[in-house]
Amino acid sequence: MIWSWLHRHPWLVDPSIVGLLLVVEIGVVLENGHRQAAAVLLSVAEVGPLLVRRRYPVAVVLAVAAVALMMIVLGVWLVPLPLGVALYTLNSLRERRADRAVGIVAILVVGIGVLVAGELGFGAGAARVVFLVAAAVLGDSIGSRRAYVREIEEKSDRLERERESESRRAAAEEQARIARELHDIVAHSLSVIVVQSGAADDAFDRDPARAREPIRAINSAARAALADLRRVLGILQGSADYEPQPGLDQLDRLVDQIRATGLHVSLEVEGSPQPLSAAVELSAFRIIQEALTNSLKHAAAENVRVRIRYNDKLELEIRDDGVGLETTAPGGNGLIGMRERVALLGGTLTTGAAPGGGFGITAEIPIGGPT
């Protein structure tokens, strides 16, 4: 804890170290009594650069080593602490080999200078060189630990960002899926209700009894929409009590709802029905539902043909005799939702004007889902 606090407050630590080293060096010089004036000046020159050791570690090592050589030549280099601190700082802050090489060269040059000058004797000179090596090794160890901790922190931050990004992506996908579900449910049911309410209003003045049939269709469509909305909202609220998702076995009910609006719908099934995954069942139902809704709302069609073909793929073909619009109403996402559903299952979707007029939608979906 104390070490971390000192590391976060260099403005307090560095002046304290410089002051302490100055006191030690000047005290040793005065006690030695050899060339005191020059020794004091060189001691100040040797210790002073340590004030900026964190900002310019390489330059500080060079400066301190140069002053140390001058003191060796004069025979007054008695305390190796300043150069040891500079070497420690260099190896703890710098990771490049070129910077560390500066420290190695400084130790070699100072060691050679001590041995050549011979003022300190071999034992005292060797002890100072060993101290410098130990200071450099300690700095390298501290630097490696800091780099390791920094790498762990960066990895942790990166994983946290990736986790947040994945959560946002999953939330966006879920929101898009729910939006498509709500669009499919509400758009289809409301289209049926709008058409049937208009029919009921027209029939009420002429023959009130005939208004009962479209009113019943409105009731059926509203109940179906309510059940689907409860299912979707139940998923959002974590409820386990909701109806199964619709599949192709519910097409008859869907076709009956559309026929009740006055739009003639023919349903053809070719090939032997095969077991389908829940995703394929739901997507096929929603594609047919959206296509019928578009024909009812936008195409001004009178007839729609729905063809389902089973072979190695599930093929859906919905074709009407309307005006052949290429898009849904402004702001709608009907065709976009179809394309997304089919793409997620590894299939293809083709839309466009049908030969002879009208609008056609063709989807091919792998039986087993995406491949």
TORMAR-785066 format. One line per 2 residues: number of its first residue (from 0); for each residue x, y, z of C-alpha. Coordinates in Angstrom, 2 decimals. Layout:
N
NUM) X,Y,Z ~ ... .
! end
This chain:
371
0) 0.00,0.00,0.00 ~ 2.81,2.42,0.95 .
2) 4.71,1.49,-2.21 ~ 1.66,2.21,-4.39 .
4) 1.08,5.52,-2.63 ~ 4.70,6.57,-3.18 .
6) 4.48,5.54,-6.85 ~ 1.41,7.77,-7.31 .
8) 3.15,10.80,-5.73 ~ 6.52,11.20,-7.55 .
10) 6.49,14.97,-6.88 ~ 7.03,14.12,-3.21 .
12) 9.26,11.06,-3.57 ~ 11.90,12.35,-6.01 .
14) 12.85,15.55,-4.10 ~ 13.05,13.48,-0.91 .
16) 15.40,10.95,-2.57 ~ 17.57,13.73,-4.02 .
18) 17.76,15.50,-0.68 ~ 18.64,12.28,1.17 .
20) 21.34,11.34,-1.37 ~ 22.84,14.84,-1.20 .
22) 23.08,14.62,2.58 ~ 24.69,11.18,2.41 .
24) 27.17,12.08,-0.35 ~ 28.22,15.42,1.12 .
26) 28.56,13.82,4.56 ~ 30.82,11.08,3.18 .
28) 32.86,13.60,1.18 ~ 33.40,15.88,4.17 .
30) 34.35,12.92,6.30 ~ 36.82,11.70,3.70 .
32) 38.49,15.11,3.51 ~ 39.90,14.60,-0.02 .
34) 39.32,17.39,-2.54 ~ 36.23,18.45,-0.67 .
36) 35.25,21.45,-2.82 ~ 35.39,19.54,-6.10 .
38) 33.77,16.49,-4.50 ~ 30.82,18.53,-3.19 .
40) 30.22,20.18,-6.58 ~ 30.39,16.85,-8.39 .
42) 28.09,15.24,-5.83 ~ 25.48,17.94,-6.49 .
44) 25.94,17.43,-10.27 ~ 25.60,13.66,-9.84 .
46) 22.46,13.77,-7.67 ~ 20.64,16.71,-9.30 .
48) 19.53,14.95,-12.52 ~ 17.58,12.43,-10.44 .
50) 14.84,15.04,-10.09 ~ 13.79,14.23,-13.67 .
52) 14.70,10.53,-13.66 ~ 11.13,9.39,-14.46 .
54) 10.74,11.73,-17.43 ~ 14.20,11.31,-18.99 .
56) 15.60,8.01,-17.63 ~ 18.12,7.43,-20.44 .
58) 19.53,10.97,-20.32 ~ 19.72,10.82,-16.52 .
60) 21.73,7.56,-16.61 ~ 24.16,9.08,-19.11 .
62) 24.54,12.28,-17.10 ~ 25.02,10.53,-13.75 .
64) 27.43,8.00,-15.27 ~ 29.50,10.84,-16.82 .
66) 29.75,12.64,-13.46 ~ 30.60,9.34,-11.75 .
68) 33.50,8.84,-14.21 ~ 34.78,12.33,-13.41 .
70) 34.62,11.53,-9.70 ~ 36.44,8.23,-10.30 .
72) 39.24,10.04,-12.12 ~ 39.57,12.48,-9.20 .
74) 39.34,9.65,-6.69 ~ 36.27,11.03,-4.90 .
76) 33.58,8.58,-6.11 ~ 32.68,7.08,-2.77 .
78) 28.92,6.45,-2.91 ~ 27.36,4.60,-5.94 .
80) 23.79,5.32,-4.83 ~ 22.90,8.03,-7.41 .
82) 23.94,5.89,-10.37 ~ 22.19,2.89,-8.80 .
84) 18.94,4.87,-8.53 ~ 19.27,6.04,-12.15 .
86) 19.87,2.47,-13.38 ~ 16.92,1.17,-11.34 .
88) 14.64,3.83,-12.84 ~ 15.80,3.14,-16.39 .
90) 15.17,-0.62,-16.17 ~ 11.85,-0.25,-14.37 .
92) 10.38,2.25,-16.87 ~ 11.88,1.29,-20.23 .
94) 11.16,-1.94,-22.09 ~ 13.16,-1.36,-25.27 .
96) 16.43,-3.23,-25.56 ~ 18.23,-0.14,-26.82 .
98) 17.35,1.75,-23.63 ~ 18.44,-1.13,-21.43 .
100) 21.66,-1.38,-23.41 ~ 22.47,2.16,-22.26 .
102) 22.36,0.94,-18.65 ~ 24.58,-2.05,-19.44 .
104) 27.14,0.19,-21.17 ~ 27.08,2.60,-18.24 .
106) 27.84,-0.21,-15.78 ~ 30.65,-1.54,-17.98 .
108) 32.24,1.88,-18.47 ~ 32.05,2.75,-14.76 .
110) 33.38,-0.69,-13.81 ~ 36.32,-0.36,-16.17 .
112) 36.96,3.15,-14.88 ~ 37.02,1.91,-11.27 .
114) 39.44,-0.91,-12.10 ~ 41.71,1.30,-14.21 .
116) 41.83,4.16,-11.68 ~ 42.63,1.82,-8.82 .
118) 41.85,4.48,-6.22 ~ 39.27,2.36,-4.40 .
120) 41.04,-0.95,-4.56 ~ 39.75,-4.03,-6.27 .
122) 37.41,-5.17,-3.49 ~ 35.73,-1.79,-2.94 .
124) 35.49,-1.16,-6.69 ~ 33.99,-4.62,-7.34 .
126) 31.47,-4.09,-4.55 ~ 30.27,-0.85,-6.18 .
128) 29.92,-2.53,-9.57 ~ 27.96,-5.40,-8.00 .
130) 25.69,-2.82,-6.34 ~ 25.04,-1.18,-9.72 .
132) 24.22,-4.54,-11.31 ~ 21.86,-5.39,-8.44 .
134) 20.09,-2.03,-8.81 ~ 19.65,-2.62,-12.55 .
136) 18.34,-6.18,-12.01 ~ 15.91,-4.98,-9.33 .
138) 14.62,-2.29,-11.70 ~ 14.18,-4.86,-14.45 .
140) 12.23,-7.13,-12.09 ~ 9.96,-4.28,-10.98 .
142) 9.48,-3.20,-14.60 ~ 8.51,-6.74,-15.65 .
144) 5.99,-6.93,-12.81 ~ 4.48,-3.59,-13.78 .
146) 4.26,-4.67,-17.42 ~ 2.55,-7.91,-16.39 .
148) 0.04,-6.11,-14.18 ~ -0.60,-3.57,-16.94 .
150) -1.17,-6.35,-19.46 ~ -3.62,-8.09,-17.10 .
152) -5.50,-4.83,-16.55 ~ -5.64,-4.11,-20.29 .
154) -6.86,-7.65,-20.98 ~ -9.50,-7.29,-18.29 .
156) -10.65,-3.97,-19.75 ~ -10.72,-5.45,-23.24 .
158) -12.76,-8.45,-22.09 ~ -15.15,-6.13,-20.26 .
160) -15.60,-4.03,-23.40 ~ -16.15,-7.15,-25.49 .
162) -18.67,-8.46,-22.97 ~ -20.55,-5.15,-23.00 .
164) -20.46,-5.09,-26.80 ~ -21.75,-8.67,-26.98 .
166) -24.52,-7.81,-24.51 ~ -25.53,-4.79,-26.58 .
168) -25.46,-6.85,-29.78 ~ -27.57,-9.61,-28.22 .
170) -30.01,-7.03,-26.85 ~ -30.25,-5.36,-30.27 .
172) -30.88,-8.70,-31.97 ~ -33.54,-9.59,-29.42 .
174) -35.18,-6.19,-29.83 ~ -35.19,-6.63,-33.61 .
176) -36.69,-10.11,-33.28 ~ -39.40,-8.90,-30.91 .
178) -40.10,-5.93,-33.18 ~ -40.59,-8.28,-36.11 .
180) -42.87,-10.48,-34.03 ~ -44.96,-7.53,-32.91 .
182) -45.08,-6.17,-36.46 ~ -46.23,-9.51,-37.84 .
184) -48.89,-9.90,-35.16 ~ -50.27,-6.37,-35.09 .
186) -50.03,-5.57,-38.81 ~ -51.85,-8.71,-39.90 .
188) -54.57,-8.62,-37.26 ~ -55.22,-4.91,-37.60 .
190) -55.43,-5.25,-41.39 ~ -58.09,-7.91,-40.99 .
192) -59.92,-5.82,-38.41 ~ -59.83,-2.68,-40.58 .
194) -61.16,-4.47,-43.64 ~ -63.84,-6.34,-41.72 .
196) -64.97,-3.27,-39.78 ~ -65.40,-1.44,-43.09 .
198) -67.42,-4.36,-44.43 ~ -69.54,-4.45,-41.29 .
200) -70.19,-0.73,-41.54 ~ -71.27,-1.04,-45.19 .
202) -73.53,-4.03,-44.48 ~ -75.13,-2.64,-41.33 .
204) -77.33,-0.05,-43.11 ~ -78.50,-2.47,-45.82 .
206) -78.77,-5.72,-43.89 ~ -77.79,-5.67,-40.18 .
208) -77.83,-9.45,-40.05 ~ -75.02,-9.65,-42.63 .
210) -72.85,-7.45,-40.41 ~ -72.59,-10.30,-37.94 .
212) -70.13,-12.28,-40.08 ~ -67.48,-9.55,-40.39 .
214) -67.96,-8.72,-36.70 ~ -67.25,-12.34,-35.82 .
216) -64.14,-12.19,-38.03 ~ -63.04,-9.05,-36.18 .
218) -63.57,-10.83,-32.87 ~ -61.54,-13.84,-34.04 .
220) -58.68,-11.71,-35.36 ~ -58.60,-9.61,-32.20 .
222) -58.53,-12.70,-29.97 ~ -55.73,-14.24,-32.02 .
224) -53.72,-11.01,-31.89 ~ -54.28,-10.77,-28.14 .
226) -53.07,-14.34,-27.64 ~ -49.94,-13.69,-29.72 .
228) -49.23,-10.42,-27.89 ~ -49.58,-12.20,-24.56 .
230) -47.10,-14.80,-25.77 ~ -44.54,-12.17,-26.80 .
232) -45.04,-10.13,-23.64 ~ -44.82,-13.31,-21.61 .
234) -41.37,-13.92,-23.10 ~ -40.30,-10.39,-22.17 .
236) -41.59,-10.77,-18.61 ~ -40.09,-14.20,-18.11 .
238) -43.48,-15.90,-17.86 ~ -43.71,-19.58,-18.65 .
240) -47.42,-19.48,-19.48 ~ -47.75,-18.62,-23.16 .
242) -49.01,-20.36,-26.24 ~ -46.67,-22.19,-28.63 .
244) -45.36,-20.23,-31.58 ~ -47.47,-20.60,-34.73 .
246) -46.48,-23.00,-37.48 ~ -47.71,-24.25,-40.82 .
248) -50.38,-26.33,-39.10 ~ -52.17,-23.06,-38.33 .
250) -52.28,-21.86,-41.94 ~ -55.91,-22.85,-42.34 .
252) -56.94,-20.43,-39.59 ~ -54.82,-17.69,-41.16 .
254) -56.28,-18.30,-44.63 ~ -59.82,-18.29,-43.22 .
256) -59.18,-14.89,-41.63 ~ -57.99,-13.47,-44.93 .
258) -60.85,-15.02,-46.90 ~ -63.30,-13.46,-44.46 .
260) -62.15,-10.03,-45.69 ~ -63.30,-10.87,-49.24 .
262) -59.83,-11.65,-50.62 ~ -59.85,-15.01,-52.37 .
264) -56.94,-17.17,-51.19 ~ -55.99,-20.54,-52.65 .
266) -53.66,-22.82,-50.68 ~ -51.72,-25.56,-52.45 .
268) -49.35,-28.08,-50.84 ~ -47.05,-30.14,-53.04 .
270) -44.92,-33.04,-51.90 ~ -45.04,-35.01,-48.69 .
272) -45.02,-32.80,-45.59 ~ -41.81,-33.26,-43.62 .
274) -40.95,-32.55,-39.99 ~ -39.57,-29.01,-39.70 .
276) -37.65,-27.27,-36.97 ~ -39.48,-24.74,-34.84 .
278) -37.50,-21.90,-36.44 ~ -38.42,-23.00,-39.97 .
280) -42.08,-23.51,-38.99 ~ -42.35,-20.06,-37.42 .
282) -40.49,-18.28,-40.23 ~ -42.57,-19.97,-42.95 .
284) -45.79,-19.03,-41.18 ~ -44.66,-15.42,-40.67 .
286) -43.55,-15.04,-44.30 ~ -46.93,-16.25,-45.59 .
288) -48.73,-14.08,-43.03 ~ -46.77,-10.98,-44.01 .
290) -47.24,-11.63,-47.73 ~ -51.02,-12.02,-47.30 .
292) -51.14,-8.89,-45.15 ~ -49.28,-6.91,-47.83 .
294) -51.66,-8.16,-50.51 ~ -54.62,-7.18,-48.36 .
296) -53.33,-3.74,-47.36 ~ -51.30,-2.45,-50.27 .
298) -51.79,-4.45,-53.45 ~ -55.52,-3.96,-54.03 .
300) -55.58,-7.64,-55.01 ~ -58.60,-9.88,-55.47 .
302) -56.85,-13.25,-55.61 ~ -53.79,-14.67,-53.87 .
304) -52.24,-18.06,-54.47 ~ -50.14,-19.67,-51.74 .
306) -48.08,-22.67,-52.75 ~ -45.99,-24.77,-50.36 .
308) -43.63,-27.33,-51.86 ~ -41.67,-29.95,-49.88 .
310) -38.50,-31.44,-51.37 ~ -34.88,-31.04,-50.25 .
312) -35.91,-27.49,-49.32 ~ -39.10,-25.89,-48.17 .
314) -40.32,-23.68,-51.01 ~ -42.92,-20.98,-50.47 .
316) -44.58,-19.04,-53.26 ~ -47.14,-16.29,-52.67 .
318) -48.48,-14.46,-55.71 ~ -51.34,-11.96,-56.01 .
320) -53.01,-10.16,-58.91 ~ -52.70,-6.69,-57.40 .
322) -50.76,-3.60,-58.41 ~ -47.36,-5.20,-57.75 .
324) -45.84,-2.87,-55.16 ~ -42.17,-3.50,-54.40 .
326) -42.27,-2.30,-50.82 ~ -44.58,-2.15,-47.90 .
328) -46.06,1.03,-46.52 ~ -43.64,3.80,-45.55 .
330) -41.90,3.00,-42.29 ~ -42.86,-0.68,-42.55 .
332) -40.39,-3.51,-42.28 ~ -42.37,-6.38,-43.80 .
334) -40.08,-7.38,-46.67 ~ -37.01,-6.56,-44.59 .
336) -38.25,-8.88,-41.87 ~ -38.86,-11.63,-44.43 .
338) -35.33,-11.31,-45.80 ~ -33.81,-11.39,-42.33 .
340) -35.77,-14.48,-41.35 ~ -34.81,-16.35,-44.51 .
342) -31.16,-15.24,-44.31 ~ -30.86,-16.46,-40.70 .
344) -32.02,-19.89,-41.85 ~ -29.57,-20.01,-44.77 .
346) -32.23,-19.62,-47.46 ~ -33.04,-17.19,-50.23 .
348) -35.91,-14.79,-50.82 ~ -37.01,-13.36,-54.16 .
350) -39.58,-10.59,-54.47 ~ -40.84,-8.57,-57.40 .
352) -43.47,-8.07,-60.02 ~ -44.92,-11.37,-61.22 .
354) -45.24,-12.22,-64.93 ~ -48.65,-11.14,-66.15 .
356) -49.10,-8.64,-63.33 ~ -49.31,-8.71,-59.60 .
358) -46.62,-9.26,-57.03 ~ -44.78,-12.45,-56.18 .
360) -42.70,-13.63,-53.23 ~ -40.65,-16.82,-53.39 .
362) -38.68,-18.23,-50.47 ~ -36.45,-21.31,-50.33 .
364) -35.49,-22.49,-46.85 ~ -33.30,-25.50,-46.04 .
366) -35.37,-28.13,-44.25 ~ -32.84,-28.46,-41.46 .
368) -32.27,-24.71,-41.00 ~ -29.01,-22.91,-41.90 .
370) -26.24,-24.96,-43.49 .
! end
